[in-house]
Amino acid sequence: MKYVFRGKTKTGKEIIIRYPRIGDQNEMWRYINGLSKEKTFVRFQGEEILFEDEENYLNAQLKRIEEKKSVTLLAFWGEELIAISGINMMDKTEKHVGVFGISVAKEYRNEGLGKLLMEKVIDEAKKEMPQLKIVTLEVYSKNSIAKRIYEGFGFKEYGLLPNGITRDNTFEDAILMYKNV
């Protein structure tokens, strides 16, 4: 198996970063449901994802990767999935635009994993999706750490959607950012 990265986090945890494959659905399902329960700065806010829905998502992503419409990378510490990131291409008049997403399990934050994974996803996307010209993302206005990291990667704010996100039954602004690649 070819890894995109094999090495250590800044605190010395031995990790691998690779593309998903058939058989990852169990660990992906465990990961997303754990993240959802946390109600952190992600789209899932306490919902429980059904196993078959996660399996369908994985199959759809594998097809998109094969069609060069997505780059999805998984980070593992041993057998445990600890982070996911990806860029998914839009279509039609926006077929040159990719939408970035990332999440890191709570126990593995502040280890440099998010920055490393973001770097690897953008590098892979440039290689694997030649149509990619712009990467966009949406960040919670209260997630100042993530916003700083994105700015460090060259992302620029281009808009704000007031009350565009709900989290813990409260509204929060959505900051829209982009980067030319």
N, C-alpha and C positions, 0 to 999 in steps of 0.2 A: 504494500500500500504506500502510495506517495503522500507525504505530508506537506502541507504548505509551510508549517513551522514545527520544529521540535526543539524545545529548549526550556529555559526557566523563566518564571516571573521574577519581578524585582525582589521578592522575598524568598526566592529559591525553590518554589514549587515547580516540579518537572511537568510540563504540559505538552500537548500536541494540538495543532490546529489543522483541520482537514475538511474536505467536502463531505456532505452527508452521503449515506448509502443505505440501501435496504437493510433493515435490521436496527436502525437507529430510532425507530418510532417509539420504543419503550422508554428509552432514556429521554427523548424529546418530550414525551407526554409527561413524565415525572417532572422534568425541568419547568415546563410552561405552567403546570398546575401549581408548583411551588412558588413561582414568580407571581402568578395571579393572586395567590393568597396574601402575598406581601403587600399588594396594592401600592406598588412603587410607581416610578415614572414610566410606566408602560401602558399599552392599550388595554390589557386584561386587568380588571379591577375586582377580583374575587370570583369570577366565573370559573366553573369547573369544565375543562375541555374533555370531551368524550374521546376515548382511545381511537375509535374509528375516524373521528374528525382529524386527529393528529396524523393518523396513518394516511388519510386522503391528502392532507396538507403536504406531507413528506413526498408522496408520489407525484403530486403536482409540481413541487419544487424540483424534484429530480428531472422531470420532463422539461421545465423551464431552463434548468442548467444545461441540459443536453442541447436545447434550441438556442443557447447563448443569449437568453433573455433574463438570466439571473446568475448571480454568484452568491452562494450561501456557504458560510464557514462555521464549523462547530469547534469549540475549544473543550478539551478533555483534560482532567487530572485523573490519571488512572482510567477507570471505566466510567467515571462520573462526568456528565456533561455540565460544564460550569459557565459557558457563555455561548451566545449565538450572534452572528452578524450577517448582514446581506445587503445587496443592492439589487433591486428588481426594476427592470426596464418598463417604462410606460409603453403605449402603443400609438398608432396612427400619427397624428400631428405632433405628438410628444415622444416619438419613438427614439429620440436621442437623449431623453431624460431618464435617469435612474433614481429610485427612491431608496434612501439608506435607512437601515434600522439596526439597532444593537441592544443587547441586554446582557448583564453579567449577574450571576448568582450573588446574593448578599454576602456570603462568606468569602468571596474572592474579589471583592471590590477593593480599591486602593492598593492594588498590586501591579499596576501598569498593564493589566490584561486588556482593558478597554481600548487603550491607545494602540497596543500591539495588534489587536484584532482589527481595529479600524484601518490601520496601515495596511495589513495583509488583504483585507477585503477590497480596498481601493486599488491596490496593486494588481490583484487578480482581475478585478473588473476591467481595468485598462487593457489587460492582456486578452481576456476572454470575450469582451463585448466591445468590439471596435466601433460600434455605432454610438457608444456612450460619450457624450460631450458635456453634460451637466449632471451633477448629483445634488439632489435636494433632500432635506430632512425637516422634521418638525420636532421641536423640543418644548417641554413644559417651561413656562416662564419662571417657575420657582426652582427649576433644576439648573442652578447657576454653575455647578461643577461641570455638567455635561456641556453647557453652552460655552464655557471657557475652553474645554477640550476641542470642541468643534472649531472655534475661532483659531485655535492653535494649528489646526489642520488646514486653515485657509478658508473656512466657510464664512460667508457674509450673510447678515440678516437682510432679508428683502421684504419682509412683511410680518404682520402680527394680526392674529384673529382674536379679538377680544372675547373672552369667555368661550373659547373654542374647544376646551377640554374640560371634562368633569373628572374629579378624583375625590374620593371619600365624600361624595354628595355635595361638593363645592365646585364652583366654576373657576377656571384658571385660563389665562391667556396662552395661546399657542404661538410660539415664535417660529417663523418659517425662515430657513437658511438654504443657501446654495453654494456650490463650488464648481468652477469650470475645470474640466480635466483634459 
